[in-house]
Amino acid sequence: MATTVLDKHARLNIRVRPEVKGRIERAAHISGKTLTDFAVSILSESADGVLERHEAAKLSSTDREIFLRVLDERTKPNQQLLKARKTHKRIIAK
C-alpha cells in the first residue's frame, strides 16, 4: 500500500541582485544559519512587525476618550462612515 507524505512547507521563490544575495549569504553564515533558515526568520520577523503595526491602533489619551465616548453613543452611522465601511471591505477585508 502506497503512502503519501504531505509536505508541510510552501515554496517561496525570489529574485535578487547578485550583490544582495551575497550580503544575505554572508549574514546567514555569520548568524550560523542556513540561507533558508536565515531568510525565513528575517522575513517572518519583518512580516510580523508589518502586520502588528497595521493591526494596532495607537491613540493619544484624548483620542482614546473620544473613541470610547463615541462607542457609548447610540447614533446610527452617517453616510461617510457607511462609505468608509464599504471601502474597507473592498480593499482590506477580502
PDB file of N, CA, C and O in Angstrom:
ATOM      1  N   MET A   1       0.847  -1.175   0.000  1.00  0.00           N
ATOM      2  CA  MET A   1       0.000   0.000   0.000  1.00  0.00           C
ATOM      3  C   MET A   1       0.892   1.238   0.000  1.00  0.00           C
ATOM      4  O   MET A   1       1.813   1.346   0.810  1.00  0.00           O
ATOM      5  N   ALA A   2       0.621   2.153  -0.894  1.00  0.00           N
ATOM      6  CA  ALA A   2       1.434   3.358  -1.024  1.00  0.00           C
ATOM      7  C   ALA A   2       1.007   4.386   0.015  1.00  0.00           C
ATOM      8  O   ALA A   2      -0.176   4.519   0.327  1.00  0.00           O
ATOM      9  N   THR A   3       1.981   5.106   0.539  1.00  0.00           N
ATOM     10  CA  THR A   3       1.668   6.179   1.472  1.00  0.00           C
ATOM     11  C   THR A   3       2.075   7.504   0.853  1.00  0.00           C
ATOM     12  O   THR A   3       3.029   7.579   0.079  1.00  0.00           O
ATOM     13  N   THR A   4       1.354   8.520   1.197  1.00  0.00           N
ATOM     14  CA  THR A   4       1.640   9.856   0.684  1.00  0.00           C
ATOM     15  C   THR A   4       2.200  10.700   1.817  1.00  0.00           C
ATOM     16  O   THR A   4       1.623  10.768   2.902  1.00  0.00           O
ATOM     17  N   VAL A   5       3.315  11.333   1.557  1.00  0.00           N
ATOM     18  CA  VAL A   5       3.906  12.230   2.538  1.00  0.00           C
ATOM     19  C   VAL A   5       3.493  13.651   2.173  1.00  0.00           C
ATOM     20  O   VAL A   5       3.773  14.131   1.075  1.00  0.00           O
ATOM     21  N   LEU A   6       2.835  14.303   3.096  1.00  0.00           N
ATOM     22  CA  LEU A   6       2.407  15.677   2.855  1.00  0.00           C
ATOM     23  C   LEU A   6       3.533  16.629   3.238  1.00  0.00           C
ATOM     24  O   LEU A   6       4.055  16.569   4.351  1.00  0.00           O
ATOM     25  N   ASP A   7       3.898  17.495   2.322  1.00  0.00           N
ATOM     26  CA  ASP A   7       4.934  18.487   2.586  1.00  0.00           C
ATOM     27  C   ASP A   7       4.323  19.618   3.401  1.00  0.00           C
ATOM     28  O   ASP A   7       3.346  20.236   2.977  1.00  0.00           O
ATOM     29  N   LYS A   8       4.891  19.886   4.556  1.00  0.00           N
ATOM     30  CA  LYS A   8       4.359  20.929   5.430  1.00  0.00           C
ATOM     31  C   LYS A   8       5.037  22.268   5.185  1.00  0.00           C
ATOM     32  O   LYS A   8       4.965  23.166   6.023  1.00  0.00           O
ATOM     33  N   HIS A   9       5.684  22.400   4.057  1.00  0.00           N
ATOM     34  CA  HIS A   9       6.363  23.639   3.707  1.00  0.00           C
ATOM     35  C   HIS A   9       5.850  24.135   2.361  1.00  0.00           C
ATOM     36  O   HIS A   9       5.506  23.344   1.484  1.00  0.00           O
ATOM     37  N   ALA A  10       5.804  25.436   2.215  1.00  0.00           N
ATOM     38  CA  ALA A  10       5.443  26.045   0.936  1.00  0.00           C
ATOM     39  C   ALA A  10       6.696  26.667   0.343  1.00  0.00           C
ATOM     40  O   ALA A  10       7.572  27.130   1.073  1.00  0.00           O
ATOM     41  N   ARG A  11       6.779  26.676  -0.948  1.00  0.00           N
ATOM     42  CA  ARG A  11       7.954  27.218  -1.626  1.00  0.00           C
ATOM     43  C   ARG A  11       7.753  28.709  -1.873  1.00  0.00           C
ATOM     44  O   ARG A  11       6.659  29.161  -2.211  1.00  0.00           O
ATOM     45  N   LEU A  12       8.836  29.457  -1.697  1.00  0.00           N
ATOM     46  CA  LEU A  12       8.851  30.886  -1.971  1.00  0.00           C
ATOM     47  C   LEU A  12      10.074  31.167  -2.826  1.00  0.00           C
ATOM     48  O   LEU A  12      11.208  31.024  -2.369  1.00  0.00           O
ATOM     49  N   ASN A  13       9.840  31.563  -4.058  1.00  0.00           N
ATOM     50  CA  ASN A  13      10.952  31.879  -4.963  1.00  0.00           C
ATOM     51  C   ASN A  13      11.078  33.385  -5.092  1.00  0.00           C
ATOM     52  O   ASN A  13      10.096  34.079  -5.355  1.00  0.00           O
ATOM     53  N   ILE A  14      12.290  33.888  -4.908  1.00  0.00           N
ATOM     54  CA  ILE A  14      12.526  35.321  -5.072  1.00  0.00           C
ATOM     55  C   ILE A  14      13.771  35.529  -5.921  1.00  0.00           C
ATOM     56  O   ILE A  14      14.656  34.675  -5.978  1.00  0.00           O
ATOM     57  N   ARG A  15      13.818  36.668  -6.573  1.00  0.00           N
ATOM     58  CA  ARG A  15      14.996  37.030  -7.369  1.00  0.00           C
ATOM     59  C   ARG A  15      15.591  38.296  -6.769  1.00  0.00           C
ATOM     60  O   ARG A  15      14.885  39.263  -6.482  1.00  0.00           O
ATOM     61  N   VAL A  16      16.908  38.263  -6.589  1.00  0.00           N
ATOM     62  CA  VAL A  16      17.616  39.430  -6.063  1.00  0.00           C
ATOM     63  C   VAL A  16      18.883  39.642  -6.875  1.00  0.00           C
ATOM     64  O   VAL A  16      19.368  38.733  -7.549  1.00  0.00           O
ATOM     65  N   ARG A  17      19.406  40.850  -6.800  1.00  0.00           N
ATOM     66  CA  ARG A  17      20.671  41.137  -7.474  1.00  0.00           C
ATOM     67  C   ARG A  17      21.781  40.319  -6.807  1.00  0.00           C
ATOM     68  O   ARG A  17      21.697  40.019  -5.616  1.00  0.00           O
ATOM     69  N   PRO A  18      22.806  39.963  -7.559  1.00  0.00           N
ATOM     70  CA  PRO A  18      23.890  39.141  -7.003  1.00  0.00           C
ATOM     71  C   PRO A  18      24.522  39.732  -5.743  1.00  0.00           C
ATOM     72  O   PRO A  18      24.853  38.992  -4.817  1.00  0.00           O
ATOM     73  N   GLU A  19      24.694  41.056  -5.696  1.00  0.00           N
ATOM     74  CA  GLU A  19      25.316  41.650  -4.508  1.00  0.00           C
ATOM     75  C   GLU A  19      24.413  41.543  -3.281  1.00  0.00           C
ATOM     76  O   GLU A  19      24.900  41.412  -2.158  1.00  0.00           O
ATOM     77  N   VAL A  20      23.105  41.599  -3.495  1.00  0.00           N
ATOM     78  CA  VAL A  20      22.166  41.429  -2.389  1.00  0.00           C
ATOM     79  C   VAL A  20      22.231  39.992  -1.890  1.00  0.00           C
ATOM     80  O   VAL A  20      22.265  39.748  -0.684  1.00  0.00           O
ATOM     81  N   LYS A  21      22.248  39.052  -2.815  1.00  0.00           N
ATOM     82  CA  LYS A  21      22.344  37.640  -2.429  1.00  0.00           C
ATOM     83  C   LYS A  21      23.625  37.392  -1.641  1.00  0.00           C
ATOM     84  O   LYS A  21      23.621  36.664  -0.649  1.00  0.00           O
ATOM     85  N   GLY A  22      24.716  37.998  -2.085  1.00  0.00           N
ATOM     86  CA  GLY A  22      25.983  37.828  -1.381  1.00  0.00           C
ATOM     87  C   GLY A  22      25.923  38.334   0.053  1.00  0.00           C
ATOM     88  O   GLY A  22      26.427  37.680   0.965  1.00  0.00           O
ATOM     89  N   ARG A  23      25.305  39.501   0.255  1.00  0.00           N
ATOM     90  CA  ARG A  23      25.167  40.049   1.610  1.00  0.00           C
ATOM     91  C   ARG A  23      24.301  39.152   2.477  1.00  0.00           C
ATOM     92  O   ARG A  23      24.601  38.922   3.648  1.00  0.00           O
ATOM     93  N   ILE A  24      23.228  38.650   1.891  1.00  0.00           N
ATOM     94  CA  ILE A  24      22.330  37.771   2.647  1.00  0.00           C
ATOM     95  C   ILE A  24      23.054  36.485   3.027  1.00  0.00           C
ATOM     96  O   ILE A  24      22.950  36.023   4.163  1.00  0.00           O
ATOM     97  N   GLU A  25      23.783  35.909   2.083  1.00  0.00           N
ATOM     98  CA  GLU A  25      24.536  34.684   2.374  1.00  0.00           C
ATOM     99  C   GLU A  25      25.573  34.928   3.468  1.00  0.00           C
ATOM    100  O   GLU A  25      25.755  34.096   4.356  1.00  0.00           O
ATOM    101  N   ARG A  26      26.244  36.064   3.397  1.00  0.00           N
ATOM    102  CA  ARG A  26      27.258  36.395   4.408  1.00  0.00           C
ATOM    103  C   ARG A  26      26.611  36.540   5.786  1.00  0.00           C
ATOM    104  O   ARG A  26      27.120  36.012   6.774  1.00  0.00           O
ATOM    105  N   ALA A  27      25.494  37.255   5.845  1.00  0.00           N
ATOM    106  CA  ALA A  27      24.792  37.436   7.117  1.00  0.00           C
ATOM    107  C   ALA A  27      24.305  36.099   7.670  1.00  0.00           C
ATOM    108  O   ALA A  27      24.379  35.857   8.875  1.00  0.00           O
ATOM    109  N   ALA A  28      23.808  35.238   6.793  1.00  0.00           N
ATOM    110  CA  ALA A  28      23.357  33.913   7.229  1.00  0.00           C
ATOM    111  C   ALA A  28      24.524  33.129   7.811  1.00  0.00           C
ATOM    112  O   ALA A  28      24.395  32.497   8.860  1.00  0.00           O
ATOM    113  N   HIS A  29      25.660  33.173   7.131  1.00  0.00           N
ATOM    114  CA  HIS A  29      26.852  32.454   7.595  1.00  0.00           C
ATOM    115  C   HIS A  29      27.296  32.976   8.965  1.00  0.00           C
ATOM    116  O   HIS A  29      27.584  32.190   9.867  1.00  0.00           O
ATOM    117  N   ILE A  30      27.351  34.302   9.116  1.00  0.00           N
ATOM    118  CA  ILE A  30      27.748  34.907  10.388  1.00  0.00           C
ATOM    119  C   ILE A  30      26.777  34.514  11.498  1.00  0.00           C
ATOM    120  O   ILE A  30      27.179  34.332  12.648  1.00  0.00           O
ATOM    121  N   SER A  31      25.499  34.383  11.148  1.00  0.00           N
ATOM    122  CA  SER A  31      24.469  34.010  12.123  1.00  0.00           C
ATOM    123  C   SER A  31      24.477  32.526  12.442  1.00  0.00           C
ATOM    124  O   SER A  31      23.794  32.076  13.362  1.00  0.00           O
ATOM    125  N   GLY A  32      25.261  31.762  11.671  1.00  0.00           N
ATOM    126  CA  GLY A  32      25.299  30.317  11.894  1.00  0.00           C
ATOM    127  C   GLY A  32      24.057  29.607  11.400  1.00  0.00           C
ATOM    128  O   GLY A  32      23.714  28.530  11.889  1.00  0.00           O
ATOM    129  N   LYS A  33      23.381  30.207  10.429  1.00  0.00           N
ATOM    130  CA  LYS A  33      22.154  29.623   9.893  1.00  0.00           C
ATOM    131  C   LYS A  33      22.338  29.304   8.420  1.00  0.00           C
ATOM    132  O   LYS A  33      23.201  29.866   7.746  1.00  0.00           O
ATOM    133  N   THR A  34      21.510  28.393   7.939  1.00  0.00           N
ATOM    134  CA  THR A  34      21.483  28.158   6.500  1.00  0.00           C
ATOM    135  C   THR A  34      20.828  29.370   5.852  1.00  0.00           C
ATOM    136  O   THR A  34      20.153  30.156   6.516  1.00  0.00           O
ATOM    137  N   LEU A  35      21.032  29.508   4.561  1.00  0.00           N
ATOM    138  CA  LEU A  35      20.420  30.625   3.843  1.00  0.00           C
ATOM    139  C   LEU A  35      18.903  30.579   3.994  1.00  0.00           C
ATOM    140  O   LEU A  35      18.267  31.609   4.219  1.00  0.00           O
ATOM    141  N   THR A  36      18.330  29.398   3.871  1.00  0.00           N
ATOM    142  CA  THR A  36      16.877  29.252   4.001  1.00  0.00           C
ATOM    143  C   THR A  36      16.409  29.633   5.396  1.00  0.00           C
ATOM    144  O   THR A  36      15.469  30.414   5.542  1.00  0.00           O
ATOM    145  N   ASP A  37      17.060  29.087   6.432  1.00  0.00           N
ATOM    146  CA  ASP A  37      16.650  29.397   7.806  1.00  0.00           C
ATOM    147  C   ASP A  37      16.784  30.886   8.108  1.00  0.00           C
ATOM    148  O   ASP A  37      15.925  31.474   8.766  1.00  0.00           O
ATOM    149  N   PHE A  38      17.864  31.488   7.625  1.00  0.00           N
ATOM    150  CA  PHE A  38      18.078  32.920   7.843  1.00  0.00           C
ATOM    151  C   PHE A  38      16.979  33.730   7.160  1.00  0.00           C
ATOM    152  O   PHE A  38      16.374  34.609   7.773  1.00  0.00           O
ATOM    153  N   ALA A  39      16.729  33.429   5.897  1.00  0.00           N
ATOM    154  CA  ALA A  39      15.719  34.172   5.138  1.00  0.00           C
ATOM    155  C   ALA A  39      14.340  34.016   5.764  1.00  0.00           C
ATOM    156  O   ALA A  39      13.602  34.993   5.893  1.00  0.00           O
ATOM    157  N   VAL A  40      13.991  32.802   6.153  1.00  0.00           N
ATOM    158  CA  VAL A  40      12.680  32.566   6.748  1.00  0.00           C
ATOM    159  C   VAL A  40      12.543  33.337   8.058  1.00  0.00           C
ATOM    160  O   VAL A  40      11.503  33.947   8.304  1.00  0.00           O
ATOM    161  N   SER A  41      13.573  33.319   8.900  1.00  0.00           N
ATOM    162  CA  SER A  41      13.465  34.012  10.189  1.00  0.00           C
ATOM    163  C   SER A  41      13.353  35.520   9.994  1.00  0.00           C
ATOM    164  O   SER A  41      12.542  36.167  10.656  1.00  0.00           O
ATOM    165  N   ILE A  42      14.154  36.085   9.097  1.00  0.00           N
ATOM    166  CA  ILE A  42      14.115  37.529   8.870  1.00  0.00           C
ATOM    167  C   ILE A  42      12.793  37.947   8.222  1.00  0.00           C
ATOM    168  O   ILE A  42      12.178  38.928   8.640  1.00  0.00           O
ATOM    169  N   LEU A  43      12.361  37.208   7.208  1.00  0.00           N
ATOM    170  CA  LEU A  43      11.095  37.541   6.546  1.00  0.00           C
ATOM    171  C   LEU A  43       9.916  37.405   7.501  1.00  0.00           C
ATOM    172  O   LEU A  43       9.002  38.229   7.487  1.00  0.00           O
ATOM    173  N   SER A  44       9.936  36.366   8.329  1.00  0.00           N
ATOM    174  CA  SER A  44       8.855  36.147   9.277  1.00  0.00           C
ATOM    175  C   SER A  44       8.799  37.267  10.314  1.00  0.00           C
ATOM    176  O   SER A  44       7.720  37.773  10.622  1.00  0.00           O
ATOM    177  N   GLU A  45       9.963  37.657  10.856  1.00  0.00           N
ATOM    178  CA  GLU A  45      10.007  38.755  11.824  1.00  0.00           C
ATOM    179  C   GLU A  45       9.508  40.055  11.196  1.00  0.00           C
ATOM    180  O   GLU A  45       8.749  40.801  11.815  1.00  0.00           O
ATOM    181  N   SER A  46       9.933  40.316   9.977  1.00  0.00           N
ATOM    182  CA  SER A  46       9.518  41.536   9.293  1.00  0.00           C
ATOM    183  C   SER A  46       8.013  41.525   9.031  1.00  0.00           C
ATOM    184  O   SER A  46       7.339  42.535   9.230  1.00  0.00           O
ATOM    185  N   ALA A  47       7.494  40.395   8.590  1.00  0.00           N
ATOM    186  CA  ALA A  47       6.057  40.277   8.329  1.00  0.00           C
ATOM    187  C   ALA A  47       5.258  40.488   9.610  1.00  0.00           C
ATOM    188  O   ALA A  47       4.235  41.173   9.602  1.00  0.00           O
ATOM    189  N   ASP A  48       5.725  39.899  10.713  1.00  0.00           N
ATOM    190  CA  ASP A  48       5.036  40.080  11.993  1.00  0.00           C
ATOM    191  C   ASP A  48       4.987  41.552  12.383  1.00  0.00           C
ATOM    192  O   ASP A  48       3.960  42.040  12.853  1.00  0.00           O
ATOM    193  N   GLY A  49       6.099  42.259  12.187  1.00  0.00           N
ATOM    194  CA  GLY A  49       6.149  43.683  12.521  1.00  0.00           C
ATOM    195  C   GLY A  49       5.190  44.505  11.684  1.00  0.00           C
ATOM    196  O   GLY A  49       4.488  45.371  12.204  1.00  0.00           O
ATOM    197  N   VAL A  50       5.160  44.236  10.388  1.00  0.00           N
ATOM    198  CA  VAL A  50       4.254  44.964   9.489  1.00  0.00           C
ATOM    199  C   VAL A  50       2.807  44.706   9.886  1.00  0.00           C
ATOM    200  O   VAL A  50       2.007  45.638   9.974  1.00  0.00           O
ATOM    201  N   LEU A  51       2.471  43.445  10.125  1.00  0.00           N
ATOM    202  CA  LEU A  51       1.096  43.105  10.494  1.00  0.00           C
ATOM    203  C   LEU A  51       0.714  43.712  11.840  1.00  0.00           C
ATOM    204  O   LEU A  51      -0.408  44.189  12.012  1.00  0.00           O
ATOM    205  N   GLU A  52       1.631  43.693  12.781  1.00  0.00           N
ATOM    206  CA  GLU A  52       1.347  44.273  14.095  1.00  0.00           C
ATOM    207  C   GLU A  52       1.088  45.771  13.986  1.00  0.00           C
ATOM    208  O   GLU A  52       0.146  46.287  14.588  1.00  0.00           O
ATOM    209  N   ARG A  53       1.922  46.467  13.219  1.00  0.00           N
ATOM    210  CA  ARG A  53       1.722  47.909  13.052  1.00  0.00           C
ATOM    211  C   ARG A  53       0.410  48.197  12.323  1.00  0.00           C
ATOM    212  O   ARG A  53      -0.268  49.181  12.619  1.00  0.00           O
ATOM    213  N   HIS A  54       0.060  47.340  11.377  1.00  0.00           N
ATOM    214  CA  HIS A  54      -1.177  47.540  10.617  1.00  0.00           C
ATOM    215  C   HIS A  54      -2.403  47.321  11.498  1.00  0.00           C
ATOM    216  O   HIS A  54      -3.392  48.046  11.390  1.00  0.00           O
ATOM    217  N   GLU A  55      -2.331  46.325  12.365  1.00  0.00           N
ATOM    218  CA  GLU A  55      -3.499  45.934  13.146  1.00  0.00           C
ATOM    219  C   GLU A  55      -3.632  46.692  14.464  1.00  0.00           C
ATOM    220  O   GLU A  55      -4.710  46.710  15.059  1.00  0.00           O
ATOM    221  N   ALA A  56      -2.562  47.312  14.921  1.00  0.00           N
ATOM    222  CA  ALA A  56      -2.601  48.007  16.208  1.00  0.00           C
ATOM    223  C   ALA A  56      -3.008  49.464  16.013  1.00  0.00           C
ATOM    224  O   ALA A  56      -2.523  50.148  15.111  1.00  0.00           O
ATOM    225  N   ALA A  57      -3.886  49.909  16.858  1.00  0.00           N
ATOM    226  CA  ALA A  57      -4.291  51.316  16.831  1.00  0.00           C
ATOM    227  C   ALA A  57      -3.621  52.011  18.007  1.00  0.00           C
ATOM    228  O   ALA A  57      -3.748  51.576  19.152  1.00  0.00           O
ATOM    229  N   LYS A  58      -2.917  53.079  17.722  1.00  0.00           N
ATOM    230  CA  LYS A  58      -2.258  53.842  18.779  1.00  0.00           C
ATOM    231  C   LYS A  58      -2.992  55.171  18.917  1.00  0.00           C
ATOM    232  O   LYS A  58      -3.039  55.979  17.989  1.00  0.00           O
ATOM    233  N   LEU A  59      -3.558  55.371  20.091  1.00  0.00           N
ATOM    234  CA  LEU A  59      -4.336  56.577  20.331  1.00  0.00           C
ATOM    235  C   LEU A  59      -3.736  57.376  21.482  1.00  0.00           C
ATOM    236  O   LEU A  59      -3.203  56.815  22.440  1.00  0.00           O
ATOM    237  N   SER A  60      -3.834  58.682  21.367  1.00  0.00           N
ATOM    238  CA  SER A  60      -3.461  59.543  22.491  1.00  0.00           C
ATOM    239  C   SER A  60      -4.562  59.420  23.542  1.00  0.00           C
ATOM    240  O   SER A  60      -5.624  58.860  23.270  1.00  0.00           O
ATOM    241  N   SER A  61      -4.311  59.934  24.722  1.00  0.00           N
ATOM    242  CA  SER A  61      -5.331  59.884  25.785  1.00  0.00           C
ATOM    243  C   SER A  61      -6.613  60.575  25.348  1.00  0.00           C
ATOM    244  O   SER A  61      -7.710  60.074  25.596  1.00  0.00           O
ATOM    245  N   THR A  62      -6.474  61.725  24.699  1.00  0.00           N
ATOM    246  CA  THR A  62      -7.644  62.471  24.223  1.00  0.00           C
ATOM    247  C   THR A  62      -8.401  61.671  23.173  1.00  0.00           C
ATOM    248  O   THR A  62      -9.625  61.558  23.232  1.00  0.00           O
ATOM    249  N   ASP A  63      -7.664  61.114  22.207  1.00  0.00           N
ATOM    250  CA  ASP A  63      -8.305  60.314  21.159  1.00  0.00           C
ATOM    251  C   ASP A  63      -8.999  59.094  21.746  1.00  0.00           C
ATOM    252  O   ASP A  63     -10.084  58.718  21.302  1.00  0.00           O
ATOM    253  N   ARG A  64      -8.371  58.474  22.746  1.00  0.00           N
ATOM    254  CA  ARG A  64      -8.973  57.297  23.378  1.00  0.00           C
ATOM    255  C   ARG A  64     -10.293  57.670  24.043  1.00  0.00           C
ATOM    256  O   ARG A  64     -11.281  56.946  23.924  1.00  0.00           O
ATOM    257  N   GLU A  65     -10.307  58.804  24.745  1.00  0.00           N
ATOM    258  CA  GLU A  65     -11.534  59.252  25.409  1.00  0.00           C
ATOM    259  C   GLU A  65     -12.638  59.531  24.392  1.00  0.00           C
ATOM    260  O   GLU A  65     -13.791  59.154  24.603  1.00  0.00           O
ATOM    261  N   ILE A  66     -12.289  60.184  23.299  1.00  0.00           N
ATOM    262  CA  ILE A  66     -13.265  60.463  22.237  1.00  0.00           C
ATOM    263  C   ILE A  66     -13.783  59.156  21.655  1.00  0.00           C
ATOM    264  O   ILE A  66     -14.988  58.992  21.464  1.00  0.00           O
ATOM    265  N   PHE A  67     -12.878  58.228  21.374  1.00  0.00           N
ATOM    266  CA  PHE A  67     -13.255  56.935  20.801  1.00  0.00           C
ATOM    267  C   PHE A  67     -14.219  56.196  21.733  1.00  0.00           C
ATOM    268  O   PHE A  67     -15.245  55.685  21.283  1.00  0.00           O
ATOM    269  N   LEU A  68     -13.899  56.138  23.014  1.00  0.00           N
ATOM    270  CA  LEU A  68     -14.763  55.434  23.962  1.00  0.00           C
ATOM    271  C   LEU A  68     -16.118  56.120  24.101  1.00  0.00           C
ATOM    272  O   LEU A  68     -17.142  55.451  24.239  1.00  0.00           O
ATOM    273  N   ARG A  69     -16.127  57.451  24.067  1.00  0.00           N
ATOM    274  CA  ARG A  69     -17.393  58.192  24.155  1.00  0.00           C
ATOM    275  C   ARG A  69     -18.271  57.887  22.937  1.00  0.00           C
ATOM    276  O   ARG A  69     -19.477  57.682  23.068  1.00  0.00           O
ATOM    277  N   VAL A  70     -17.657  57.860  21.762  1.00  0.00           N
ATOM    278  CA  VAL A  70     -18.406  57.567  20.534  1.00  0.00           C
ATOM    279  C   VAL A  70     -18.964  56.146  20.575  1.00  0.00           C
ATOM    280  O   VAL A  70     -20.083  55.904  20.123  1.00  0.00           O
ATOM    281  N   LEU A  71     -18.187  55.207  21.115  1.00  0.00           N
ATOM    282  CA  LEU A  71     -18.681  53.829  21.223  1.00  0.00           C
ATOM    283  C   LEU A  71     -19.914  53.742  22.115  1.00  0.00           C
ATOM    284  O   LEU A  71     -20.801  52.921  21.880  1.00  0.00           O
ATOM    285  N   ASP A  72     -19.967  54.584  23.129  1.00  0.00           N
ATOM    286  CA  ASP A  72     -21.105  54.568  24.051  1.00  0.00           C
ATOM    287  C   ASP A  72     -22.351  55.227  23.472  1.00  0.00           C
ATOM    288  O   ASP A  72     -23.455  54.970  23.951  1.00  0.00           O
ATOM    289  N   GLU A  73     -22.199  56.065  22.457  1.00  0.00           N
ATOM    290  CA  GLU A  73     -23.341  56.746  21.853  1.00  0.00           C
ATOM    291  C   GLU A  73     -24.183  55.752  21.054  1.00  0.00           C
ATOM    292  O   GLU A  73     -23.663  54.782  20.503  1.00  0.00           O
ATOM    293  N   ARG A  74     -25.461  56.004  21.002  1.00  0.00           N
ATOM    294  CA  ARG A  74     -26.385  55.109  20.296  1.00  0.00           C
ATOM    295  C   ARG A  74     -26.844  55.705  18.966  1.00  0.00           C
ATOM    296  O   ARG A  74     -27.999  55.523  18.582  1.00  0.00           O
ATOM    297  N   THR A  75     -25.982  56.398  18.271  1.00  0.00           N
ATOM    298  CA  THR A  75     -26.362  57.009  16.998  1.00  0.00           C
ATOM    299  C   THR A  75     -26.104  56.039  15.852  1.00  0.00           C
ATOM    300  O   THR A  75     -25.276  55.134  15.956  1.00  0.00           O
ATOM    301  N   LYS A  76     -26.826  56.246  14.762  1.00  0.00           N
ATOM    302  CA  LYS A  76     -26.633  55.414  13.572  1.00  0.00           C
ATOM    303  C   LYS A  76     -25.473  55.968  12.758  1.00  0.00           C
ATOM    304  O   LYS A  76     -25.195  57.166  12.817  1.00  0.00           O
ATOM    305  N   PRO A  77     -24.790  55.112  11.997  1.00  0.00           N
ATOM    306  CA  PRO A  77     -23.666  55.585  11.180  1.00  0.00           C
ATOM    307  C   PRO A  77     -24.138  56.551  10.092  1.00  0.00           C
ATOM    308  O   PRO A  77     -25.196  56.361   9.491  1.00  0.00           O
ATOM    309  N   ASN A  78     -23.329  57.595   9.849  1.00  0.00           N
ATOM    310  CA  ASN A  78     -23.665  58.550   8.795  1.00  0.00           C
ATOM    311  C   ASN A  78     -23.179  58.017   7.437  1.00  0.00           C
ATOM    312  O   ASN A  78     -22.570  56.950   7.363  1.00  0.00           O
ATOM    313  N   GLN A  79     -23.454  58.766   6.381  1.00  0.00           N
ATOM    314  CA  GLN A  79     -23.099  58.315   5.026  1.00  0.00           C
ATOM    315  C   GLN A  79     -21.590  58.135   4.862  1.00  0.00           C
ATOM    316  O   GLN A  79     -21.141  57.199   4.200  1.00  0.00           O
ATOM    317  N   GLN A  80     -20.812  59.032   5.466  1.00  0.00           N
ATOM    318  CA  GLN A  80     -19.354  58.923   5.359  1.00  0.00           C
ATOM    319  C   GLN A  80     -18.857  57.624   5.975  1.00  0.00           C
ATOM    320  O   GLN A  80     -17.995  56.953   5.408  1.00  0.00           O
ATOM    321  N   LEU A  81     -19.394  57.272   7.122  1.00  0.00           N
ATOM    322  CA  LEU A  81     -18.983  56.046   7.797  1.00  0.00           C
ATOM    323  C   LEU A  81     -19.412  54.815   7.004  1.00  0.00           C
ATOM    324  O   LEU A  81     -18.655  53.850   6.900  1.00  0.00           O
ATOM    325  N   LEU A  82     -20.607  54.841   6.450  1.00  0.00           N
ATOM    326  CA  LEU A  82     -21.065  53.719   5.632  1.00  0.00           C
ATOM    327  C   LEU A  82     -20.188  53.553   4.397  1.00  0.00           C
ATOM    328  O   LEU A  82     -19.857  52.433   4.008  1.00  0.00           O
ATOM    329  N   LYS A  83     -19.811  54.679   3.781  1.00  0.00           N
ATOM    330  CA  LYS A  83     -18.928  54.632   2.617  1.00  0.00           C
ATOM    331  C   LYS A  83     -17.556  54.084   3.014  1.00  0.00           C
ATOM    332  O   LYS A  83     -16.967  53.291   2.279  1.00  0.00           O
ATOM    333  N   ALA A  84     -17.048  54.506   4.171  1.00  0.00           N
ATOM    334  CA  ALA A  84     -15.751  54.021   4.657  1.00  0.00           C
ATOM    335  C   ALA A  84     -15.797  52.517   4.901  1.00  0.00           C
ATOM    336  O   ALA A  84     -14.829  51.812   4.617  1.00  0.00           O
ATOM    337  N   ARG A  85     -16.923  52.022   5.428  1.00  0.00           N
ATOM    338  CA  ARG A  85     -17.059  50.586   5.667  1.00  0.00           C
ATOM    339  C   ARG A  85     -17.026  49.811   4.352  1.00  0.00           C
ATOM    340  O   ARG A  85     -16.386  48.763   4.263  1.00  0.00           O
ATOM    341  N   LYS A  86     -17.710  50.320   3.339  1.00  0.00           N
ATOM    342  CA  LYS A  86     -17.694  49.665   2.026  1.00  0.00           C
ATOM    343  C   LYS A  86     -16.288  49.649   1.447  1.00  0.00           C
ATOM    344  O   LYS A  86     -15.843  48.638   0.903  1.00  0.00           O
ATOM    345  N   THR A  87     -15.587  50.782   1.567  1.00  0.00           N
ATOM    346  CA  THR A  87     -14.215  50.868   1.061  1.00  0.00           C
ATOM    347  C   THR A  87     -13.319  49.885   1.797  1.00  0.00           C
ATOM    348  O   THR A  87     -12.502  49.206   1.176  1.00  0.00           O
ATOM    349  N   HIS A  88     -13.464  49.805   3.105  1.00  0.00           N
ATOM    350  CA  HIS A  88     -12.659  48.870   3.904  1.00  0.00           C
ATOM    351  C   HIS A  88     -12.915  47.433   3.470  1.00  0.00           C
ATOM    352  O   HIS A  88     -11.975  46.657   3.300  1.00  0.00           O
ATOM    353  N   LYS A  89     -14.172  47.081   3.294  1.00  0.00           N
ATOM    354  CA  LYS A  89     -14.499  45.722   2.866  1.00  0.00           C
ATOM    355  C   LYS A  89     -13.906  45.414   1.501  1.00  0.00           C
ATOM    356  O   LYS A  89     -13.426  44.307   1.254  1.00  0.00           O
ATOM    357  N   ARG A  90     -13.943  46.406   0.614  1.00  0.00           N
ATOM    358  CA  ARG A  90     -13.441  46.197  -0.745  1.00  0.00           C
ATOM    359  C   ARG A  90     -11.920  46.070  -0.767  1.00  0.00           C
ATOM    360  O   ARG A  90     -11.381  45.246  -1.506  1.00  0.00           O
ATOM    361  N   ILE A  91     -11.225  46.873   0.029  1.00  0.00           N
ATOM    362  CA  ILE A  91      -9.765  46.928  -0.046  1.00  0.00           C
ATOM    363  C   ILE A  91      -9.082  46.033   0.983  1.00  0.00           C
ATOM    364  O   ILE A  91      -8.143  45.314   0.643  1.00  0.00           O
ATOM    365  N   ILE A  92      -9.527  46.062   2.210  1.00  0.00           N
ATOM    366  CA  ILE A  92      -8.822  45.402   3.306  1.00  0.00           C
ATOM    367  C   ILE A  92      -9.396  44.030   3.639  1.00  0.00           C
ATOM    368  O   ILE A  92      -8.653  43.050   3.698  1.00  0.00           O
ATOM    369  N   ALA A  93     -10.665  43.948   3.849  1.00  0.00           N
ATOM    370  CA  ALA A  93     -11.287  42.734   4.381  1.00  0.00           C
ATOM    371  C   ALA A  93     -11.734  41.786   3.281  1.00  0.00           C
ATOM    372  O   ALA A  93     -12.905  41.415   3.210  1.00  0.00           O
ATOM    373  N   LYS A  94     -10.804  41.398   2.429  1.00  0.00           N
ATOM    374  CA  LYS A  94     -11.152  40.499   1.320  1.00  0.00           C
ATOM    375  C   LYS A  94     -11.331  39.090   1.806  1.00  0.00           C
ATOM    376  O   LYS A  94     -11.627  38.196   1.012  1.00  0.00           O
TER     377      LYS A  94
END
